Amino acid sequence: MPNQPPKASRRGFFLTASVAGAAVASVGWLKTQAPTALAVLPKPMPLKGGGYSLSDHVKQYYQTTRV
């Protein structure tokens, strides 16, 4: 009897399953991450100066926010 292997427990099973699942998920996540481009071209400057413009949909929004 002294050389019997220890009984498997539910706690050990779930611990092993969770560690294995986390390892598989992290490897999958690392493989899907593509290197991103660091140099992003800035947007071109607007011809009319850009900025705020009071358009029809903005006026409609202001009408809906009045109490």
N, C-alpha and C positions, 0 to 999 in steps of 0.2 A: 503493500500500500504506500510506502513512502515515495515511490517513483511515479506516481500517477500525475498526469498533466493537470493543471488547475482548470476548474470549470469556467466556461465562457459566461460572462455576465452581460446583461443588457446594457449596462452603463458603458462597458468597454466596447461593445459593438457600436453603440451610437457615437461614442467618442471617435472611434476609428472611421466611421462613415462620414462624420462631419468634417474631420480633417482631410479625408480623401476628397470629399466634395469641394471643399474650399481650394484645395490644390488644383483640381481640375478646372474650376472656375477661373482661378487666377491665371493659369496657363492659357486658357481660351481667351481671356481678356487681353493678355499681353500679345497674343498673335494677331488680334484684330486691330490693335492700335497701330495705325500707319503714321509715319513721321509727317508732321505738318510743316507747311512752308512758313518759315519765319519772316520772310520779306513779303509784306503785303503792300501793294501799291495804293497810295492814297487816292481818294475820290477826286475827280477833276473839279476845279472851281466852277460854280454856277455862272452863267453868262449875265444874269440880271442881279447879281449880288447875293442871291439866295436868302436865307433867313425866313422870318415869319411872314406869312401872307394870309390875309383874311379871305378865305374861300367860302363857297356856299355851304360845304359840309361843316366847316368850322362854325359858321353862323348858326346852322341847325343845332349843333352841339350846345352852343351858348343858350339857345332857346330852351333846350331840354333841361338845363341846369338851373334855370331861374325858379325861385320858390314863390 
